[in-house]
Amino acid sequence: MKRFLGLIFMFFAVSTQAQFPDPNAKIYDPVKWSFSSEKLNENEYNLIITAKIEKGWHVYSQFIDDGGPIPTSFKFKPSKDYQLVDKVTESPKAVGAFDKNFNMQIAWHKNQVVFKQKISLLVPKTTIAGTLEFMVCNDERCLPPAEVEFTIPVQSGSTQAEMTVPEADSNSSILLTDSAASTTLLPPSAVTIQSDTETSSGSLWAIFIAGFIGGLAAFFMPCIYPMIPLTVSFFTKKSGSRAKGIQSAIIYGLSIIVIYVALGLLITLIFGASALNEAASSATFNLLFFTILIIFGISFLGAFEITLPSSLVNKMDEKSNQNGFVGLFFMAFTLALVSFSCTGPIIGTLLVDAVSKGSYLGPAIGMLGFSSALAIPFTLFAIFPSWLKEMPKSGGWLNTVKVSLGFLEIALAFKFLSNVDLAYHWGILNRDIFLIIWIVVFGLWALYLLGKIRLSHDSELNFLSLPRLFFSMFILGFTLYMVPGLWGAPLKAISAWLPPQVTQEFDLYSNRSGSQSEPSVASGKKYAGLFHAPHGLDAFYDYEEGLAYAKSVNKPVLIDFTGWSCTNCRKMEASVWPDKEVIRRLREDYVLISLYVDDKTELKEDEKYISSFSGKKVNTIGQKWSDFQASKFGTNSQPYYIITDHDGKIMVPPQAYNLDISNYVSFLDKGKIAFEQK
């Protein structure tokens, strides 16, 4: 009866108040879950949780850090009947990419994903109960996080038992979960969804190119560059003939590649693919990466050298005296060990970058690019020794390359610290502080290249070479480009590297379009301390309170269903709302009510209730607004924009994600006209 009444309630609410329903509005249910158990041995079983996902939709991986979309997670009810063994695994490997809107790595699954939890059964049979939480989205909309309760029977001796989530009635199943709501995010591409192969291939190519550039940088380091004439001379003299010298050079180059690629594979074997994927979004790993890069950067600035034990180097050098392939291989190994003080920080940075992308092939591909850039010059100079005459002579410029890389590594290190700061909501490294650090680092780098700063191990600079002058001009220009960001300028060219704009403490940019037509009513507003509207807009965060204010000023209402982790919401706010015509209308013509459907703040006890729409408990602010959106407007995706009068009556068809500014201006204008003519 309660479910029947819920259906009647939903029909009544929509039919009486949504006179202009969105033809695309509907409740989405794109994920079907099934549960089973699998016997491994006499006492151990796998609990198998399978999600079948409709085409075009995506479920997020477990391995996403705080500050982004809600990851898939599992809670198993404690029992004396069994013990959990290790953690939940997932297959296939999640598709991963960097999401510039959240300044972090995101991973997701499409089509189907299988989660497995190993258990040790302590009794002949039992039923294991638990709850899973997940988020799902496609390239147009996001759904609130959903919770699914499950039970899985496990019996000693049985090989497999399967159970599918039972079909609920139409009233409760359409919400997938506790109507709790939180918006989910689009995958990292946010607008264009790439296939697994395309994303993975693109990421690996990026890692290879980064490795190749790192190898070229290492080639011009003081530990390697002066060794080129000596090595080439060895090949040309010891080999006896030009043909044999070329053969030796090729083997030497291939040995360099094999050694460094083996290092990349070793990293994967030690940590495992799942650990690398988890590292992509782990706050602990990001903090470790920050520390490593700072140490490497300080090393390049000349504070100390990172070297390997001399006994190891001497042992490899002895083996390099052997004839044939073995001698050439250990000769390449010796080069790798001797040059480690210069190449170590570069290799470490490349491996950190590869690991942070969450690809299990990343370290090997990165080292393939790095070693190729090192091996090719040695091989080519051995084949064409006359080219050596054209090479610049060794000198102080080699140390300049090394110090420059030190500045760059210190700057990059703070990107990883920013990830940790955002994940734990420390609020220490906000956008202002981050920019100040980068401006100081790149400014000092420019002064160093101009010869205004001299380190203890630098040789005297009598004049500026043209390459050095042009590099200093570029770095100085980049430094000046960042300065307006201290006052809130968007700095779109590097926005993906910066903390979000909302962390900016001193922001003149968001208010540059003019003053608001109405005085701020922020003081005393419900939930005002929890939420902040973008671009200095004066929003309400409670529906009833917003309607009451709209009635007092006789303005139409723009309801903005949004969420902390909604990528498309952020893109609308960053690409459409700042337009001068849009922002003027939002400030002058409307009362904005932003309802966050994924906020986890607990409601007061007297505000908690059981939803008559879904039958679920509503305990948080996010659950309240998610339930409200689904029951009143028949949809559960974000962003979603509805124009109403101050009685909640819909004026024009609602709008969803659409980056066409003229479309949004037209939407606002039509809403205002409809309100005035009612």
C-alpha positions in Angstrom: 0.0 0.0 0.0 2.8 2.4 0.9 4.4 1.8 -2.5 1.1 2.4 -4.3 0.6 5.6 -2.4 4.1 6.6 -3.4 3.3 6.2 -7.0 0.1 8.3 -6.6 2.2 10.9 -4.8 4.7 11.1 -7.6 2.0 11.3 -10.3 0.2 14.0 -8.4 3.3 16.1 -7.8 4.5 15.9 -11.4 1.1 16.4 -13.0 0.0 19.4 -10.8 3.3 21.3 -10.6 5.4 20.3 -13.7 3.2 21.9 -16.3 6.3 22.1 -18.6 8.0 18.7 -18.0 11.3 18.1 -19.6 10.7 15.5 -22.4 14.0 14.0 -21.5 13.4 13.8 -17.7 13.2 10.3 -16.4 14.5 8.1 -13.6 17.5 6.2 -14.8 18.5 2.7 -13.7 21.5 1.8 -15.8 23.3 -0.7 -13.5 22.1 -4.3 -12.6 23.9 -6.1 -9.8 24.2 -9.8 -9.2 25.9 -11.7 -6.3 27.4 -15.2 -6.1 30.1 -17.2 -4.2 32.9 -19.3 -5.6 34.8 -22.1 -3.8 38.6 -21.8 -3.8 39.5 -24.6 -1.4 38.1 -26.3 1.6 37.7 -23.2 3.7 38.1 -20.2 1.3 35.6 -18.7 -1.0 35.3 -15.7 -3.2 32.3 -13.5 -2.9 31.6 -12.3 -6.5 29.7 -9.1 -7.1 29.0 -8.3 -10.7 27.7 -5.0 -12.2 26.2 -5.1 -15.7 26.2 -1.5 -17.0 24.1 -0.2 -19.8 25.9 1.1 -22.9 27.2 4.6 -22.5 27.2 4.6 -18.7 30.1 4.3 -16.3 30.6 3.0 -12.7 33.5 4.4 -10.8 36.4 2.3 -9.5 37.2 1.8 -5.8 40.5 3.5 -6.3 39.5 7.2 -6.3 40.8 9.6 -3.7 38.7 12.1 -1.7 37.7 15.3 -3.4 36.4 13.7 -6.5 33.5 11.3 -7.4 32.4 8.8 -4.8 34.2 5.5 -5.5 32.5 2.1 -5.4 32.8 0.7 -1.9 31.7 -2.3 0.1 30.7 -2.9 3.7 30.3 -6.4 4.9 28.4 -7.1 8.1 30.8 -8.4 10.8 30.1 -12.0 11.8 31.8 -14.8 13.7 31.0 -17.1 10.8 33.7 -15.8 8.5 36.7 -13.6 8.1 37.6 -11.3 5.3 40.9 -12.1 3.5 42.7 -9.1 1.8 40.7 -6.4 0.1 38.1 -6.3 -2.7 39.6 -6.6 -6.1 38.1 -5.5 -9.4 38.4 -6.6 -13.0 38.9 -5.7 -15.7 41.4 -2.9 -14.9 39.6 0.4 -14.6 40.0 3.0 -17.4 41.9 5.9 -15.9 42.6 9.5 -16.9 43.3 12.8 -15.3 40.3 15.0 -14.6 41.3 18.7 -14.8 38.1 19.7 -13.1 39.0 17.8 -10.0 42.7 18.1 -10.3 43.1 14.4 -9.8 43.1 11.0 -11.4 39.8 9.3 -12.0 39.1 5.7 -12.9 35.9 4.0 -14.0 34.4 0.9 -15.6 31.9 0.4 -18.4 29.9 -2.6 -19.8 30.7 -4.9 -16.9 32.9 -5.1 -13.8 33.4 -8.0 -11.4 34.4 -7.3 -7.8 35.8 -10.2 -5.7 36.2 -10.4 -1.9 38.0 -13.5 -0.5 36.7 -14.9 2.8 37.6 -17.7 5.1 34.5 -19.7 6.2 34.6 -20.7 9.9 31.3 -22.6 9.9 29.7 -25.1 7.6 27.3 -22.5 6.1 26.3 -18.9 6.5 24.7 -16.0 4.8 26.9 -12.9 4.3 25.2 -9.6 4.4 26.5 -6.2 3.3 26.0 -2.9 1.5 27.7 -1.5 -1.6 27.7 2.2 -2.6 28.4 3.3 -6.2 28.1 6.2 -8.6 27.2 6.1 -12.3 27.2 8.6 -15.1 27.3 9.0 -18.9 28.5 11.8 -21.1 25.4 13.9 -20.5 24.2 13.4 -16.9 25.2 12.1 -13.5 23.1 10.1 -11.0 23.2 10.3 -7.3 25.3 7.7 -5.4 23.3 4.6 -4.7 23.4 2.0 -2.0 22.5 -1.6 -2.6 22.0 -4.1 0.3 22.8 -7.7 -0.5 23.0 -11.2 1.0 25.2 -14.0 -0.3 24.6 -17.6 0.9 27.9 -19.6 1.3 27.9 -23.3 2.2 30.8 -25.6 2.8 31.1 -28.1 -0.1 29.1 -26.1 -2.6 31.0 -24.8 -5.6 28.9 -21.8 -6.4 25.7 -20.1 -5.3 24.3 -17.2 -7.2 21.8 -14.5 -6.3 20.6 -11.5 -8.3 19.2 -8.4 -6.7 15.4 -8.9 -6.7 13.3 -6.7 -8.9 11.8 -4.1 -6.6 8.5 -2.3 -7.5 8.8 0.6 -9.9 8.6 3.1 -7.0 11.7 1.9 -5.2 13.9 0.3 -7.8 14.1 3.4 -10.0 16.1 5.2 -7.3 18.7 2.5 -7.2 19.6 3.4 -3.6 18.8 5.5 -0.7 17.9 8.5 -2.8 20.7 9.9 -1.0 22.0 11.6 -3.4 24.9 12.8 -4.6 25.7 13.6 -8.1 28.1 11.6 -9.8 30.7 12.7 -12.1 31.3 12.2 -15.7 34.4 10.3 -16.5 37.6 12.3 -16.7 37.0 13.4 -20.3 33.8 15.0 -19.0 32.3 15.5 -22.4 33.8 13.0 -24.8 33.9 9.4 -23.6 36.8 7.5 -25.0 36.9 3.8 -25.3 39.2 1.8 -23.0 41.7 1.2 -25.8 41.7 4.8 -26.9 42.3 6.1 -23.4 44.9 3.5 -22.5 46.7 4.0 -25.8 46.7 7.8 -25.4 48.0 7.6 -21.8 50.8 5.2 -22.8 51.8 7.5 -25.7 51.9 10.4 -23.3 54.1 8.4 -20.9 56.4 7.4 -23.7 56.8 11.0 -25.0 57.5 12.2 -21.4 60.1 9.5 -21.0 61.7 10.4 -24.3 61.9 14.1 -23.4 63.4 13.0 -20.0 66.0 10.9 -21.8 67.0 13.9 -24.0 67.3 16.0 -20.9 69.5 13.3 -19.3 71.6 13.2 -22.4 72.7 16.8 -21.7 73.6 16.2 -18.1 77.2 16.5 -16.8 77.4 12.8 -16.0 76.5 11.6 -19.6 77.3 14.2 -22.2 81.2 14.2 -21.7 81.2 10.4 -22.0 79.9 10.4 -25.6 83.3 11.0 -27.3 85.0 8.4 -25.0 82.4 5.8 -25.7 82.3 6.4 -29.5 86.1 6.3 -29.5 86.0 2.9 -27.8 83.8 1.5 -30.5 85.7 2.8 -33.4 89.2 1.8 -32.1 88.5 -1.5 -30.3 86.2 -3.0 -33.0 88.9 -2.9 -35.7 86.5 -2.2 -38.5 83.7 0.3 -39.2 81.1 -2.5 -39.7 82.0 -4.1 -36.4 82.0 -0.8 -34.6 78.5 0.0 -35.9 77.4 -3.5 -34.7 78.9 -2.9 -31.3 77.2 0.5 -31.0 73.8 -1.0 -31.9 74.2 -3.8 -29.3 75.3 -1.1 -26.8 72.2 1.0 -27.5 69.9 -2.0 -27.3 71.5 -3.0 -24.0 70.7 0.5 -22.6 67.1 0.1 -23.6 66.8 -3.5 -22.2 68.3 -2.3 -18.8 65.9 0.6 -18.3 62.8 -1.2 -19.6 63.7 -4.0 -17.2 63.7 -1.4 -14.4 60.2 -0.3 -15.4 59.0 -3.9 -15.4 60.6 -4.5 -12.1 58.6 -1.6 -10.6 55.4 -3.2 -11.8 56.3 -6.6 -10.6 57.2 -5.3 -7.1 54.1 -3.3 -6.6 51.6 -5.0 -8.8 49.2 -3.6 -11.3 46.5 -3.0 -8.7 48.8 -1.1 -6.4 49.9 1.1 -9.3 46.3 1.8 -10.1 45.6 2.6 -6.4 48.6 4.8 -6.3 47.1 7.0 -9.0 44.6 8.4 -6.5 46.2 7.6 -3.2 46.8 10.5 -0.9 49.6 8.6 0.8 51.4 7.9 -2.6 50.9 11.5 -3.7 52.5 12.7 -0.4 55.4 10.3 -1.0 55.7 11.5 -4.6 55.9 15.1 -3.4 58.7 14.2 -0.9 60.7 12.3 -3.6 60.5 15.1 -6.1 61.6 17.7 -3.6 64.6 15.5 -2.7 65.4 15.1 -6.4 65.0 18.8 -7.1 67.3 19.8 -4.2 69.8 17.3 -5.4 69.9 18.9 -8.9 70.3 22.3 -7.3 73.6 21.0 -5.9 72.9 20.3 -2.2 74.0 16.7 -2.5 74.4 13.9 -5.0 72.4 10.7 -5.1 74.9 7.9 -5.9 75.0 4.2 -5.9 77.5 2.1 -3.9 80.9 2.2 -5.5 81.4 -1.5 -5.0 78.4 -2.2 -7.3 79.8 0.2 -9.9 83.3 -1.4 -9.8 81.8 -4.9 -10.1 79.9 -3.9 -13.3 82.9 -2.1 -14.7 85.0 -5.3 -14.3 82.5 -7.4 -16.2 82.4 -4.7 -19.0 86.0 -5.8 -19.9 84.7 -9.1 -21.3 84.5 -9.6 -25.0 81.4 -9.9 -27.1 77.8 -9.2 -26.2 78.2 -9.7 -22.5 81.0 -7.1 -22.3 78.9 -4.5 -24.2 75.8 -5.2 -22.0 77.8 -4.6 -18.8 79.4 -1.6 -20.3 75.9 -0.1 -20.8 75.1 -1.2 -17.2 78.1 0.6 -16.0 77.0 3.8 -17.8 73.6 3.5 -16.1 75.2 3.1 -12.6 77.9 5.8 -13.1 75.4 8.4 -14.4 72.8 7.7 -11.7 73.6 10.9 -9.8 72.3 12.8 -12.9 69.7 10.4 -14.3 68.3 9.1 -11.0 66.1 12.1 -10.3 64.9 12.2 -13.9 64.1 8.5 -13.8 62.4 8.8 -10.4 60.3 11.7 -11.7 59.3 9.7 -14.8 58.4 6.6 -12.7 56.3 8.8 -10.4 54.5 10.3 -13.4 53.9 6.9 -14.9 52.6 5.4 -11.6 50.4 8.4 -11.0 48.6 7.7 -14.2 47.6 4.3 -12.9 48.8 2.2 -15.9 50.5 -1.1 -15.1 52.5 -0.7 -18.4 53.4 2.9 -17.6 56.8 2.4 -15.9 58.0 0.1 -18.6 56.8 2.4 -21.4 58.3 5.4 -19.7 61.6 3.7 -19.4 61.4 2.7 -23.1 61.1 6.3 -24.1 63.8 7.4 -21.7 66.3 4.7 -22.8 65.5 5.3 -26.5 66.4 8.9 -26.2 69.7 7.9 -24.5 70.6 5.0 -26.8 69.9 6.7 -30.2 72.6 9.4 -29.9 75.2 7.0 -28.7 74.4 4.7 -31.7 74.2 7.5 -34.2 77.5 9.1 -33.2 79.2 5.7 -33.4 77.9 5.2 -36.9 78.7 8.8 -37.9 81.7 9.8 -35.8 82.3 12.9 -37.8 79.2 14.4 -36.2 81.2 14.7 -33.0 82.9 17.7 -34.3 79.6 19.6 -34.5 78.8 18.9 -30.8 79.0 21.8 -28.4 82.0 21.6 -26.0 81.4 20.5 -22.4 81.2 23.4 -20.0 79.2 25.2 -17.4 76.1 25.0 -19.6 75.7 21.4 -18.6 75.3 22.3 -15.0 72.8 24.9 -16.0 70.7 22.1 -17.5 70.9 20.2 -14.3 69.9 23.1 -12.1 67.1 24.0 -14.4 65.7 20.5 -14.0 65.9 21.0 -10.3 63.7 24.1 -10.4 61.2 22.2 -12.6 61.0 19.2 -10.3 60.4 21.3 -7.2 57.6 23.1 -9.1 56.0 19.8 -10.2 56.3 18.4 -6.7 53.7 20.8 -5.4 51.1 19.4 -7.8 51.2 16.2 -5.9 51.0 18.0 -2.5 48.0 19.8 -3.9 46.3 16.5 -4.6 46.8 15.5 -0.9 45.6 18.9 0.4 42.4 18.6 -1.6 41.8 15.0 -0.7 41.9 15.7 3.1 40.4 19.2 2.9 43.4 20.6 4.8 42.9 24.0 3.1 46.6 24.7 3.4 47.7 24.8 -0.3 44.9 26.8 -1.8 45.1 28.4 -5.2 46.7 31.6 -4.0 49.5 29.8 -2.1 50.1 27.4 -4.9 50.5 30.2 -7.4 52.8 32.1 -5.0 55.1 29.1 -4.8 55.1 28.6 -8.6 55.8 32.3 -9.2 58.7 32.2 -6.8 60.2 29.0 -8.2 59.8 30.0 -11.9 60.9 33.6 -11.1 64.1 32.4 -9.4 64.7 30.0 -12.4 64.5 33.0 -14.8 66.9 35.0 -12.7 69.2 32.1 -12.6 69.2 31.8 -16.4 69.9 35.5 -16.7 72.9 35.1 -14.4 71.4 37.2 -11.5 71.7 34.2 -9.2 74.8 32.0 -8.9 75.0 28.8 -7.0 78.2 27.5 -5.3 79.1 25.0 -8.0 78.4 27.3 -11.0 81.2 28.7 -13.2 81.3 32.4 -13.8 78.9 33.6 -16.5 80.6 36.2 -18.7 77.8 36.5 -21.3 74.4 35.1 -22.2 74.2 32.7 -25.1 71.1 33.1 -27.3 69.5 29.8 -26.2 70.0 30.8 -22.6 68.5 34.2 -23.3 65.5 32.8 -25.1 64.8 30.2 -22.4 65.0 32.9 -19.7 62.6 35.1 -21.7 60.1 32.2 -21.9 60.4 31.3 -18.2 60.1 35.0 -17.2 57.1 35.4 -19.5 55.4 32.4 -17.9 56.1 33.8 -14.5 54.4 37.1 -15.4 51.5 35.2 -16.9 50.8 33.6 -13.5 50.8 36.9 -11.5 47.2 37.9 -12.4 46.1 34.5 -11.0 46.8 35.9 -7.5 43.7 38.1 -8.0 41.6 35.3 -9.4 42.4 35.3 -13.2 41.4 31.9 -14.5 44.8 31.1 -16.2 43.2 28.6 -18.5 46.5 27.4 -20.0 47.5 25.9 -16.7 44.2 25.5 -14.9 44.5 21.7 -14.9 47.6 22.0 -12.7 46.1 24.5 -10.2 43.9 23.9 -7.3 40.2 24.7 -8.0 39.1 28.3 -8.4 36.8 28.0 -5.4 39.9 27.7 -3.1 41.0 31.2 -4.2 40.9 33.4 -1.1 41.4 36.7 -2.8 39.3 36.7 -6.0 38.6 39.9 -7.9 38.0 38.1 -11.2 34.7 36.5 -10.2 33.2 39.9 -9.3 34.6 41.9 -12.2 31.3 41.9 -14.1 29.7 44.5 -11.8 28.0 44.6 -8.5 24.9 42.6 -7.6 21.6 44.2 -7.9 20.5 43.0 -4.5 22.4 43.3 -1.3 23.9 40.1 0.1 21.5 38.1 2.3 24.1 35.5 3.2 24.0 36.2 6.9 21.5 34.0 8.6 20.8 31.8 5.5 20.4 28.1 6.1 23.4 26.1 5.2 25.3 29.3 4.3 28.4 28.1 6.1 28.6 24.8 4.1 28.1 26.0 0.5 29.4 28.9 -1.7 28.0 29.8 -5.0 30.6 30.5 -7.8 31.3 34.0 -9.3 30.2 35.8 -6.2 26.5 34.9 -6.8 24.2 35.2 -3.8 22.5 31.9 -3.7 20.2 30.1 -1.3 20.8 26.4 -0.3 17.4 25.6 1.1 14.3 25.3 -1.2 11.7 26.7 1.1 13.9 29.6 2.2 14.7 30.5 -1.4 11.1 30.5 -2.4 10.1 32.7 0.5 12.8 35.3 -0.4 11.8 35.2 -4.1 8.2 36.0 -3.1 9.4 39.0 -1.0 11.3 40.4 -3.9 8.9 39.2 -6.6 11.4 37.4 -8.7 11.4 34.0 -10.5 13.5 31.2 -9.1 16.3 29.3 -10.8 16.7 25.9 -9.0 20.2 24.5 -9.6 20.4 20.8 -8.8 24.2 20.3 -8.4 26.8 18.4 -6.4 30.3 18.6 -5.0 31.5 15.8 -7.4 29.5 16.8 -10.5 32.0 17.5 -13.3 29.4 18.8 -15.7 28.1 21.1 -13.0 31.6 22.6 -12.7 32.0 22.9 -16.5 28.6 24.8 -16.7 29.7 27.1 -13.9 33.1 27.7 -15.5 32.1 27.9 -19.2 28.5 29.2 -19.3 27.8 31.1 -16.1 30.8 33.6 -16.3 29.5 35.0 -19.6 28.5 38.6 -19.0 25.0 38.1 -20.3 24.4 35.0 -18.3 25.9 36.4 -15.0 23.9 39.6 -15.4 20.7 37.7 -15.6 21.5 35.4 -12.7 22.3 38.4 -10.5 19.5 40.8 -11.5 16.6 38.6 -12.7 16.6 35.5 -10.6 16.8 34.1 -7.1 19.3 31.3 -7.3 18.7 28.2 -5.2 21.5 25.7 -5.4 20.6 22.2 -4.0 23.6 19.9 -3.4 22.4 16.3 -3.8 25.6 14.7 -2.7 26.3 16.5 0.5 26.9 14.2 3.5 26.0 16.7 6.3 23.6 15.1 8.7 20.1 16.6 9.0 18.8 17.6 12.5 16.9 14.8 14.1 13.6 16.5 13.6 14.3 16.9 9.9 15.1 13.3 9.1 12.3 11.3 7.5 11.3 8.3 5.5 10.8 9.1 1.8 7.2 8.5 0.6 8.7 8.3 -2.8 11.4 5.7 -2.4 10.7 4.3 1.1 14.3 5.1 2.1 15.6 6.9 5.1 16.6 10.5 4.4 19.4 11.4 6.9 21.6 13.9 5.1 21.2 17.2 3.2 22.2 15.4 -0.1 19.6 12.7 0.4 16.9 15.3 1.1 17.5 17.2 -2.2 18.0 14.1 -4.2 14.7 12.7 -3.0 13.1 16.1 -3.7 14.5 16.2 -7.2 13.4 12.6 -8.1 9.9 12.8 -6.5 8.9 16.3 -7.6 10.6 16.6 -11.0 11.0 13.0 -12.1 14.7 13.0 -12.7 17.9 12.2 -10.7 20.7 13.6 -12.9 22.8 16.7 -12.5 23.3 19.4 -13.5 19.6 20.2 -13.8 18.1 23.7 -14.0 14.5 24.5 -13.3 12.8 28.0 -13.5 9.8 28.4 -11.2 7.7 31.1 -9.7 7.8 31.7 -6.0 5.1 29.1 -5.5 7.3 26.4 -7.1 5.3 26.3 -10.4 7.5 25.5 -13.5 7.7 28.4 -16.0 9.5 26.8 -19.0 10.9 23.4 -19.9 14.0 22.6 -17.7 17.5 22.5 -18.9 20.4 20.1 -18.3 24.0 20.1 -19.4 24.5 22.3 -22.5 27.5 24.5 -23.0 25.8 26.6 -25.6 25.7 30.1 -24.0 23.1 31.5 -26.3 20.8 28.5 -25.4 21.2 29.3 -21.7 20.6 33.0 -22.2 17.4 32.2 -24.1 16.4 29.8 -21.3 16.7 32.5 -18.7 14.9 35.1 -20.9 12.0 32.8 -21.6 11.7 32.0 -17.9 11.6 35.7 -16.9 9.0 36.5 -19.6 6.8 33.5 -18.5 7.0 34.7 -14.9 6.0 38.2 -15.8 3.1 37.1 -17.9 1.6 34.6 -15.5 
